Amino acid sequence: MLRHEFQPGRLVAGAFLTLAGVIYAGDAGGAWETPWFVVIPVVMGGLGLAGATAVLSREIRRRRGAGPAGGGS
């Protein structure tokens, strides 16, 4: 049984923020050298894609008539 509603927008945002962390960790560990401005498009692109995913997910759920899992009565 699910404890909460699946939110794919948060999944996408988390994946891109994890990618940004891996990029900085690789730079800090000496595996590669990353300029400071490289992570900005990764984070901003990830947040934009997460927003689009969340809007699309909300539209799909609204058309199907599926409300929140822990609804009112």
N, CA, C and O atoms as a CHARMM CRD file, in Angstrom:
* protein
*
  292
    1    1 MET  N      0.83600  -1.17700   0.00000 PROA 1      0.00000
    2    1 MET  CA     0.00000   0.00000   0.00000 PROA 1      0.00000
    3    1 MET  C      0.88500   1.24400   0.00000 PROA 1      0.00000
    4    1 MET  O      1.83800   1.34200   0.77300 PROA 1      0.00000
    5    2 LEU  N      0.56100   2.17800  -0.86300 PROA 2      0.00000
    6    2 LEU  CA     1.33900   3.40200  -0.94500 PROA 2      0.00000
    7    2 LEU  C      1.00600   4.33900   0.21000 PROA 2      0.00000
    8    2 LEU  O     -0.15200   4.46800   0.60700 PROA 2      0.00000
    9    3 ARG  N      2.02800   4.98600   0.74000 PROA 3      0.00000
   10    3 ARG  CA     1.81000   5.93200   1.82100 PROA 3      0.00000
   11    3 ARG  C      1.57300   7.33600   1.29400 PROA 3      0.00000
   12    3 ARG  O      1.03000   8.18300   2.00300 PROA 3      0.00000
   13    4 HSD  N      1.97300   7.58700   0.06100 PROA 4      0.00000
   14    4 HSD  CA     1.78400   8.91200  -0.51800 PROA 4      0.00000
   15    4 HSD  C      1.59200   8.77500  -2.02200 PROA 4      0.00000
   16    4 HSD  O      1.84700   7.72400  -2.61000 PROA 4      0.00000
   17    5 GLU  N      1.14900   9.83400  -2.60900 PROA 5      0.00000
   18    5 GLU  CA     0.90200   9.86500  -4.04100 PROA 5      0.00000
   19    5 GLU  C      2.22800  10.01800  -4.78300 PROA 5      0.00000
   20    5 GLU  O      3.07600  10.81900  -4.39000 PROA 5      0.00000
   21    6 PHE  N      2.39900   9.25400  -5.84800 PROA 6      0.00000
   22    6 PHE  CA     3.61300   9.34000  -6.65600 PROA 6      0.00000
   23    6 PHE  C      3.62800  10.67200  -7.40000 PROA 6      0.00000
   24    6 PHE  O      2.64700  11.04300  -8.04300 PROA 6      0.00000
   25    7 GLN  N      4.75200  11.38900  -7.30800 PROA 7      0.00000
   26    7 GLN  CA     4.89100  12.68300  -7.96600 PROA 7      0.00000
   27    7 GLN  C      6.13000  12.64800  -8.86000 PROA 7      0.00000
   28    7 GLN  O      7.25000  12.81900  -8.37900 PROA 7      0.00000
   29    8 PRO  N      5.93000  12.42700 -10.16300 PROA 8      0.00000
   30    8 PRO  CA     7.07900  12.29800 -11.06000 PROA 8      0.00000
   31    8 PRO  C      7.88600  13.57700 -11.21100 PROA 8      0.00000
   32    8 PRO  O      9.07500  13.50400 -11.52200 PROA 8      0.00000
   33    9 GLY  N      7.29200  14.73800 -11.00400 PROA 9      0.00000
   34    9 GLY  CA     8.03900  15.98900 -11.07800 PROA 9      0.00000
   35    9 GLY  C      9.13400  16.05000 -10.02300 PROA 9      0.00000
   36    9 GLY  O     10.24600  16.50300 -10.29900 PROA 9      0.00000
   37   10 ARG  N      8.82400  15.60000  -8.83700 PROA 10     0.00000
   38   10 ARG  CA     9.83100  15.57400  -7.77100 PROA 10     0.00000
   39   10 ARG  C     10.92300  14.55800  -8.06500 PROA 10     0.00000
   40   10 ARG  O     12.08400  14.77500  -7.71800 PROA 10     0.00000
   41   11 LEU  N     10.56200  13.45900  -8.69600 PROA 11     0.00000
   42   11 LEU  CA    11.55100  12.45700  -9.08100 PROA 11     0.00000
   43   11 LEU  C     12.53900  13.03800 -10.08500 PROA 11     0.00000
   44   11 LEU  O     13.74500  12.83500  -9.95000 PROA 11     0.00000
   45   12 VAL  N     12.04700  13.75400 -11.08500 PROA 12     0.00000
   46   12 VAL  CA    12.90800  14.36500 -12.10000 PROA 12     0.00000
   47   12 VAL  C     13.79200  15.43100 -11.46000 PROA 12     0.00000
   48   12 VAL  O     14.98900  15.48900 -11.74300 PROA 12     0.00000
   49   13 ALA  N     13.22600  16.26700 -10.61000 PROA 13     0.00000
   50   13 ALA  CA    14.01200  17.30500  -9.94100 PROA 13     0.00000
   51   13 ALA  C     15.10900  16.68100  -9.08000 PROA 13     0.00000
   52   13 ALA  O     16.24700  17.15200  -9.08600 PROA 13     0.00000
   53   14 GLY  N     14.77900  15.64700  -8.35700 PROA 14     0.00000
   54   14 GLY  CA    15.77400  14.96800  -7.52600 PROA 14     0.00000
   55   14 GLY  C     16.88200  14.33600  -8.33600 PROA 14     0.00000
   56   14 GLY  O     18.04100  14.34800  -7.92100 PROA 14     0.00000
   57   15 ALA  N     16.54000  13.78300  -9.49000 PROA 15     0.00000
   58   15 ALA  CA    17.55800  13.16500 -10.34800 PROA 15     0.00000
   59   15 ALA  C     18.53900  14.21500 -10.87100 PROA 15     0.00000
   60   15 ALA  O     19.74800  13.98200 -10.88800 PROA 15     0.00000
   61   16 PHE  N     18.02500  15.36200 -11.29600 PROA 16     0.00000
   62   16 PHE  CA    18.91600  16.40200 -11.82000 PROA 16     0.00000
   63   16 PHE  C     19.74400  17.04500 -10.71500 PROA 16     0.00000
   64   16 PHE  O     20.90400  17.39000 -10.94200 PROA 16     0.00000
   65   17 LEU  N     19.17800  17.21400  -9.52700 PROA 17     0.00000
   66   17 LEU  CA    19.95500  17.76700  -8.42400 PROA 17     0.00000
   67   17 LEU  C     21.01400  16.77400  -7.94900 PROA 17     0.00000
   68   17 LEU  O     22.09700  17.17800  -7.52600 PROA 17     0.00000
   69   18 THR  N     20.70800  15.48700  -8.01600 PROA 18     0.00000
   70   18 THR  CA    21.70500  14.47000  -7.71100 PROA 18     0.00000
   71   18 THR  C     22.83000  14.49800  -8.73400 PROA 18     0.00000
   72   18 THR  O     24.00200  14.35900  -8.38300 PROA 18     0.00000
   73   19 LEU  N     22.46700  14.67900 -10.00700 PROA 19     0.00000
   74   19 LEU  CA    23.47800  14.80900 -11.05900 PROA 19     0.00000
   75   19 LEU  C     24.39100  16.00600 -10.80300 PROA 19     0.00000
   76   19 LEU  O     25.60400  15.90600 -10.98600 PROA 19     0.00000
   77   20 ALA  N     23.82700  17.12300 -10.38500 PROA 20     0.00000
   78   20 ALA  CA    24.63900  18.30200 -10.05700 PROA 20     0.00000
   79   20 ALA  C     25.57500  18.00000  -8.89200 PROA 20     0.00000
   80   20 ALA  O     26.72800  18.43200  -8.89600 PROA 20     0.00000
   81   21 GLY  N     25.09800  17.27500  -7.91300 PROA 21     0.00000
   82   21 GLY  CA    25.95100  16.88200  -6.78400 PROA 21     0.00000
   83   21 GLY  C     27.08100  15.96300  -7.21000 PROA 21     0.00000
   84   21 GLY  O     28.20100  16.08500  -6.71600 PROA 21     0.00000
   85   22 VAL  N     26.79700  15.04500  -8.12100 PROA 22     0.00000
   86   22 VAL  CA    27.82800  14.14000  -8.62700 PROA 22     0.00000
   87   22 VAL  C     28.87700  14.92400  -9.42300 PROA 22     0.00000
   88   22 VAL  O     30.07000  14.63400  -9.33700 PROA 22     0.00000
   89   23 ILE  N     28.43000  15.90600 -10.18900 PROA 23     0.00000
   90   23 ILE  CA    29.37500  16.73600 -10.94800 PROA 23     0.00000
   91   23 ILE  C     30.30800  17.47100  -9.99800 PROA 23     0.00000
   92   23 ILE  O     31.52100  17.48000 -10.21200 PROA 23     0.00000
   93   24 TYR  N     29.76700  18.08700  -8.95600 PROA 24     0.00000
   94   24 TYR  CA    30.60900  18.80000  -7.99600 PROA 24     0.00000
   95   24 TYR  C     31.48000  17.83700  -7.18800 PROA 24     0.00000
   96   24 TYR  O     32.62500  18.16400  -6.87500 PROA 24     0.00000
   97   25 ALA  N     30.96000  16.66200  -6.84800 PROA 25     0.00000
   98   25 ALA  CA    31.75300  15.68700  -6.09100 PROA 25     0.00000
   99   25 ALA  C     32.92200  15.18000  -6.92900 PROA 25     0.00000
  100   25 ALA  O     34.02500  14.99900  -6.41100 PROA 25     0.00000
  101   26 GLY  N     32.68900  14.95200  -8.21100 PROA 26     0.00000
  102   26 GLY  CA    33.78500  14.52900  -9.08300 PROA 26     0.00000
  103   26 GLY  C     34.84400  15.60000  -9.21000 PROA 26     0.00000
  104   26 GLY  O     36.03600  15.30000  -9.27900 PROA 26     0.00000
  105   27 ASP  N     34.41200  16.85100  -9.24200 PROA 27     0.00000
  106   27 ASP  CA    35.36200  17.96000  -9.30500 PROA 27     0.00000
  107   27 ASP  C     36.14600  18.06900  -8.00000 PROA 27     0.00000
  108   27 ASP  O     37.36000  18.27300  -8.01800 PROA 27     0.00000
  109   28 ALA  N     35.46000  17.93300  -6.87700 PROA 28     0.00000
  110   28 ALA  CA    36.13200  18.04100  -5.58700 PROA 28     0.00000
  111   28 ALA  C     37.07300  16.86700  -5.33900 PROA 28     0.00000
  112   28 ALA  O     38.10700  17.02300  -4.69000 PROA 28     0.00000
  113   29 GLY  N     36.71600  15.69500  -5.85400 PROA 29     0.00000
  114   29 GLY  CA    37.54700  14.51300  -5.67000 PROA 29     0.00000
  115   29 GLY  C     38.72600  14.43700  -6.62100 PROA 29     0.00000
  116   29 GLY  O     39.59200  13.57500  -6.46900 PROA 29     0.00000
  117   30 GLY  N     38.76800  15.32700  -7.59900 PROA 30     0.00000
  118   30 GLY  CA    39.87900  15.33900  -8.54500 PROA 30     0.00000
  119   30 GLY  C     39.69400  14.41900  -9.73600 PROA 30     0.00000
  120   30 GLY  O     40.63100  14.21900 -10.50800 PROA 30     0.00000
  121   31 ALA  N     38.49200  13.84800  -9.90500 PROA 31     0.00000
  122   31 ALA  CA    38.24400  12.96700 -11.04500 PROA 31     0.00000
  123   31 ALA  C     38.21000  13.74700 -12.35200 PROA 31     0.00000
  124   31 ALA  O     38.63800  13.23800 -13.38700 PROA 31     0.00000
  125   32 TRP  N     37.71400  14.95600 -12.31400 PROA 32     0.00000
  126   32 TRP  CA    37.68200  15.84400 -13.47000 PROA 32     0.00000
  127   32 TRP  C     37.60600  17.28400 -12.98900 PROA 32     0.00000
  128   32 TRP  O     37.39200  17.53900 -11.80400 PROA 32     0.00000
  129   33 GLU  N     37.78000  18.21300 -13.90100 PROA 33     0.00000
  130   33 GLU  CA    37.70600  19.62800 -13.55000 PROA 33     0.00000
  131   33 GLU  C     36.46600  20.23000 -14.20000 PROA 33     0.00000
  132   33 GLU  O     36.30400  20.18300 -15.41900 PROA 33     0.00000
  133   34 THR  N     35.60500  20.79000 -13.37900 PROA 34     0.00000
  134   34 THR  CA    34.34400  21.35000 -13.85300 PROA 34     0.00000
  135   34 THR  C     34.33400  22.85600 -13.63000 PROA 34     0.00000
  136   34 THR  O     34.54300  23.30600 -12.50300 PROA 34     0.00000
  137   35 PRO  N     34.09800  23.64400 -14.66900 PROA 35     0.00000
  138   35 PRO  CA    33.94600  25.08900 -14.45300 PROA 35     0.00000
  139   35 PRO  C     32.68800  25.36200 -13.60900 PROA 35     0.00000
  140   35 PRO  O     31.73900  24.57800 -13.63400 PROA 35     0.00000
  141   36 TRP  N     32.68600  26.45000 -12.88000 PROA 36     0.00000
  142   36 TRP  CA    31.58900  26.73200 -11.95300 PROA 36     0.00000
  143   36 TRP  C     30.25800  26.91500 -12.65900 PROA 36     0.00000
  144   36 TRP  O     29.21300  26.63300 -12.07100 PROA 36     0.00000
  145   37 PHE  N     30.26400  27.37900 -13.90800 PROA 37     0.00000
  146   37 PHE  CA    29.01700  27.69600 -14.60200 PROA 37     0.00000
  147   37 PHE  C     28.36100  26.49100 -15.28200 PROA 37     0.00000
  148   37 PHE  O     27.28300  26.63200 -15.85900 PROA 37     0.00000
  149   38 VAL  N     28.97100  25.33400 -15.22900 PROA 38     0.00000
  150   38 VAL  CA    28.41800  24.15800 -15.90800 PROA 38     0.00000
  151   38 VAL  C     27.16000  23.64700 -15.20400 PROA 38     0.00000
  152   38 VAL  O     26.23500  23.16800 -15.86100 PROA 38     0.00000
  153   39 VAL  N     27.12100  23.74600 -13.89500 PROA 39     0.00000
  154   39 VAL  CA    26.01400  23.16500 -13.13800 PROA 39     0.00000
  155   39 VAL  C     24.74300  24.00700 -13.26100 PROA 39     0.00000
  156   39 VAL  O     23.64300  23.48300 -13.08500 PROA 39     0.00000
  157   40 ILE  N     24.87300  25.28600 -13.55600 PROA 40     0.00000
  158   40 ILE  CA    23.68900  26.15100 -13.64500 PROA 40     0.00000
  159   40 ILE  C     22.70500  25.66200 -14.71500 PROA 40     0.00000
  160   40 ILE  O     21.51600  25.55600 -14.41700 PROA 40     0.00000
  161   41 PRO  N     23.14100  25.35700 -15.95000 PROA 41     0.00000
  162   41 PRO  CA    22.17300  24.82700 -16.91900 PROA 41     0.00000
  163   41 PRO  C     21.60900  23.46400 -16.53500 PROA 41     0.00000
  164   41 PRO  O     20.45900  23.15900 -16.85200 PROA 41     0.00000
  165   42 VAL  N     22.41100  22.63600 -15.85300 PROA 42     0.00000
  166   42 VAL  CA    21.92200  21.32500 -15.42000 PROA 42     0.00000
  167   42 VAL  C     20.78700  21.49900 -14.42100 PROA 42     0.00000
  168   42 VAL  O     19.74300  20.86100 -14.55000 PROA 42     0.00000
  169   43 VAL  N     20.98400  22.35700 -13.42700 PROA 43     0.00000
  170   43 VAL  CA    19.96100  22.56700 -12.39900 PROA 43     0.00000
  171   43 VAL  C     18.73800  23.26200 -12.98600 PROA 43     0.00000
  172   43 VAL  O     17.61000  22.83700 -12.73600 PROA 43     0.00000
  173   44 MET  N     18.94200  24.31700 -13.75700 PROA 44     0.00000
  174   44 MET  CA    17.80900  25.05600 -14.31700 PROA 44     0.00000
  175   44 MET  C     17.03200  24.21000 -15.32200 PROA 44     0.00000
  176   44 MET  O     15.80100  24.23600 -15.33900 PROA 44     0.00000
  177   45 GLY  N     17.74700  23.46600 -16.15500 PROA 45     0.00000
  178   45 GLY  CA    17.07300  22.56900 -17.09600 PROA 45     0.00000
  179   45 GLY  C     16.29400  21.47800 -16.37400 PROA 45     0.00000
  180   45 GLY  O     15.18600  21.12300 -16.77600 PROA 45     0.00000
  181   46 GLY  N     16.88300  20.95000 -15.30700 PROA 46     0.00000
  182   46 GLY  CA    16.20000  19.92800 -14.51900 PROA 46     0.00000
  183   46 GLY  C     14.95200  20.45300 -13.84000 PROA 46     0.00000
  184   46 GLY  O     13.92700  19.77300 -13.79800 PROA 46     0.00000
  185   47 LEU  N     15.03600  21.66800 -13.30400 PROA 47     0.00000
  186   47 LEU  CA    13.85500  22.25800 -12.65900 PROA 47     0.00000
  187   47 LEU  C     12.76300  22.57300 -13.68500 PROA 47     0.00000
  188   47 LEU  O     11.57700  22.39700 -13.40600 PROA 47     0.00000
  189   48 GLY  N     13.16100  23.03500 -14.85900 PROA 48     0.00000
  190   48 GLY  CA    12.17400  23.28500 -15.91500 PROA 48     0.00000
  191   48 GLY  C     11.50200  22.00500 -16.37800 PROA 48     0.00000
  192   48 GLY  O     10.28700  21.96200 -16.56900 PROA 48     0.00000
  193   49 LEU  N     12.30300  20.96100 -16.55700 PROA 49     0.00000
  194   49 LEU  CA    11.74700  19.67000 -16.96100 PROA 49     0.00000
  195   49 LEU  C     10.86400  19.08100 -15.86000 PROA 49     0.00000
  196   49 LEU  O      9.84600  18.45300 -16.14900 PROA 49     0.00000
  197   50 ALA  N     11.25100  19.28400 -14.60900 PROA 50     0.00000
  198   50 ALA  CA    10.43300  18.80000 -13.49200 PROA 50     0.00000
  199   50 ALA  C      9.09900  19.52500 -13.43600 PROA 50     0.00000
  200   50 ALA  O      8.06500  18.91200 -13.16900 PROA 50     0.00000
  201   51 GLY  N      9.12000  20.83400 -13.68900 PROA 51     0.00000
  202   51 GLY  CA     7.87300  21.58700 -13.72800 PROA 51     0.00000
  203   51 GLY  C      6.95700  21.12800 -14.84000 PROA 51     0.00000
  204   51 GLY  O      5.75000  20.98500 -14.64000 PROA 51     0.00000
  205   52 ALA  N      7.52600  20.89600 -16.01400 PROA 52     0.00000
  206   52 ALA  CA     6.72000  20.40200 -17.13700 PROA 52     0.00000
  207   52 ALA  C      6.16400  19.01700 -16.84200 PROA 52     0.00000
  208   52 ALA  O      5.02300  18.71400 -17.19100 PROA 52     0.00000
  209   53 THR  N      6.96000  18.18600 -16.20700 PROA 53     0.00000
  210   53 THR  CA     6.49400  16.84300 -15.84000 PROA 53     0.00000
  211   53 THR  C      5.36500  16.91700 -14.82100 PROA 53     0.00000
  212   53 THR  O      4.39800  16.16100 -14.91000 PROA 53     0.00000
  213   54 ALA  N      5.48000  17.81900 -13.85900 PROA 54     0.00000
  214   54 ALA  CA     4.43800  17.96200 -12.84200 PROA 54     0.00000
  215   54 ALA  C      3.12900  18.46000 -13.45200 PROA 54     0.00000
  216   54 ALA  O      2.05300  17.98400 -13.09000 PROA 54     0.00000
  217   55 VAL  N      3.22000  19.41600 -14.37300 PROA 55     0.00000
  218   55 VAL  CA     2.00800  19.93400 -15.02900 PROA 55     0.00000
  219   55 VAL  C      1.35800  18.83000 -15.86200 PROA 55     0.00000
  220   55 VAL  O      0.13900  18.65900 -15.82500 PROA 55     0.00000
  221   56 LEU  N      2.16000  18.08900 -16.60600 PROA 56     0.00000
  222   56 LEU  CA     1.62700  16.99800 -17.42200 PROA 56     0.00000
  223   56 LEU  C      0.98800  15.92200 -16.55100 PROA 56     0.00000
  224   56 LEU  O     -0.08000  15.40500 -16.87800 PROA 56     0.00000
  225   57 SER  N      1.63700  15.59200 -15.45600 PROA 57     0.00000
  226   57 SER  CA     1.08900  14.59400 -14.53700 PROA 57     0.00000
  227   57 SER  C     -0.23800  15.05600 -13.93900 PROA 57     0.00000
  228   57 SER  O     -1.17900  14.27100 -13.82500 PROA 57     0.00000
  229   58 ARG  N     -0.31000  16.33000 -13.55900 PROA 58     0.00000
  230   58 ARG  CA    -1.55200  16.86900 -12.99100 PROA 58     0.00000
  231   58 ARG  C     -2.67900  16.83500 -14.00800 PROA 58     0.00000
  232   58 ARG  O     -3.81300  16.50300 -13.66400 PROA 58     0.00000
  233   59 GLU  N     -2.38000  17.17700 -15.26700 PROA 59     0.00000
  234   59 GLU  CA    -3.39700  17.13900 -16.31700 PROA 59     0.00000
  235   59 GLU  C     -3.90100  15.72000 -16.55700 PROA 59     0.00000
  236   59 GLU  O     -5.10000  15.50700 -16.73800 PROA 59     0.00000
  237   60 ILE  N     -2.99800  14.76200 -16.55800 PROA 60     0.00000
  238   60 ILE  CA    -3.39800  13.36600 -16.76300 PROA 60     0.00000
  239   60 ILE  C     -4.27900  12.90300 -15.61400 PROA 60     0.00000
  240   60 ILE  O     -5.29600  12.24800 -15.84200 PROA 60     0.00000
  241   61 ARG  N     -3.90800  13.23000 -14.39300 PROA 61     0.00000
  242   61 ARG  CA    -4.71400  12.81200 -13.24600 PROA 61     0.00000
  243   61 ARG  C     -6.07600  13.48800 -13.22900 PROA 61     0.00000
  244   61 ARG  O     -7.07300  12.87300 -12.85200 PROA 61     0.00000
  245   62 ARG  N     -6.12200  14.75500 -13.63700 PROA 62     0.00000
  246   62 ARG  CA    -7.40000  15.46300 -13.63800 PROA 62     0.00000
  247   62 ARG  C     -8.33900  14.89000 -14.68700 PROA 62     0.00000
  248   62 ARG  O     -9.54100  14.77400 -14.44700 PROA 62     0.00000
  249   63 ARG  N     -7.80400  14.53100 -15.84700 PROA 63     0.00000
  250   63 ARG  CA    -8.66000  13.95400 -16.89500 PROA 63     0.00000
  251   63 ARG  C     -9.16000  12.57100 -16.53300 PROA 63     0.00000
  252   63 ARG  O    -10.26300  12.18600 -16.92300 PROA 63     0.00000
  253   64 ARG  N     -8.36700  11.82600 -15.79800 PROA 64     0.00000
  254   64 ARG  CA    -8.80000  10.49000 -15.37300 PROA 64     0.00000
  255   64 ARG  C     -9.76700  10.53600 -14.20000 PROA 64     0.00000
  256   64 ARG  O    -10.47200   9.56300 -13.92900 PROA 64     0.00000
  257   65 GLY  N     -9.79900  11.67000 -13.50300 PROA 65     0.00000
  258   65 GLY  CA   -10.70000  11.81200 -12.36800 PROA 65     0.00000
  259   65 GLY  C    -10.14100  11.23900 -11.08600 PROA 65     0.00000
  260   65 GLY  O    -10.88100  11.04900 -10.12100 PROA 65     0.00000
  261   66 ALA  N     -8.85000  10.95800 -11.05700 PROA 66     0.00000
  262   66 ALA  CA    -8.23900  10.40600  -9.85700 PROA 66     0.00000
  263   66 ALA  C     -7.85300  11.53300  -8.91800 PROA 66     0.00000
  264   66 ALA  O     -7.02100  12.37500  -9.25700 PROA 66     0.00000
  265   67 GLY  N     -8.45400  11.54900  -7.74600 PROA 67     0.00000
  266   67 GLY  CA    -8.13100  12.55000  -6.74400 PROA 67     0.00000
  267   67 GLY  C     -6.98100  12.10900  -5.88300 PROA 67     0.00000
  268   67 GLY  O     -6.37600  11.06700  -6.13800 PROA 67     0.00000
  269   68 PRO  N     -6.66700  12.88500  -4.86600 PROA 68     0.00000
  270   68 PRO  CA    -5.58600  12.48600  -3.95200 PROA 68     0.00000
  271   68 PRO  C     -5.94400  11.21700  -3.20100 PROA 68     0.00000
  272   68 PRO  O     -7.11900  10.95200  -2.94700 PROA 68     0.00000
  273   69 ALA  N     -4.94500  10.43800  -2.84900 PROA 69     0.00000
  274   69 ALA  CA    -5.15700   9.13500  -2.22700 PROA 69     0.00000
  275   69 ALA  C     -5.82300   9.23700  -0.85600 PROA 69     0.00000
  276   69 ALA  O     -6.65100   8.39400  -0.51000 PROA 69     0.00000
  277   70 GLY  N     -5.47800  10.24500  -0.08100 PROA 70     0.00000
  278   70 GLY  CA    -6.02700  10.36500   1.27600 PROA 70     0.00000
  279   70 GLY  C     -7.13500  11.38800   1.35000 PROA 70     0.00000
  280   70 GLY  O     -7.15800  12.18700   2.28600 PROA 70     0.00000
  281   71 GLY  N     -8.04900  11.39600   0.40800 PROA 71     0.00000
  282   71 GLY  CA    -9.08800  12.42600   0.29600 PROA 71     0.00000
  283   71 GLY  C    -10.06600  12.47900   1.44300 PROA 71     0.00000
  284   71 GLY  O    -10.11100  11.57300   2.27600 PROA 71     0.00000
  285   72 GLY  N    -10.84200  13.52500   1.48700 PROA 72     0.00000
  286   72 GLY  CA   -11.81200  13.96300   2.47700 PROA 72     0.00000
  287   72 GLY  C    -12.50000  12.93100   3.33900 PROA 72     0.00000
  288   72 GLY  O    -12.10600  12.76400   4.49300 PROA 72     0.00000
  289   73 SER  N    -13.51300  12.22400   2.84500 PROA 73     0.00000
  290   73 SER  CA   -14.32700  11.40700   3.73300 PROA 73     0.00000
  291   73 SER  C    -13.84200  10.04500   3.87000 PROA 73     0.00000
  292   73 SER  O    -14.43800   9.24700   4.59300 PROA 73     0.00000
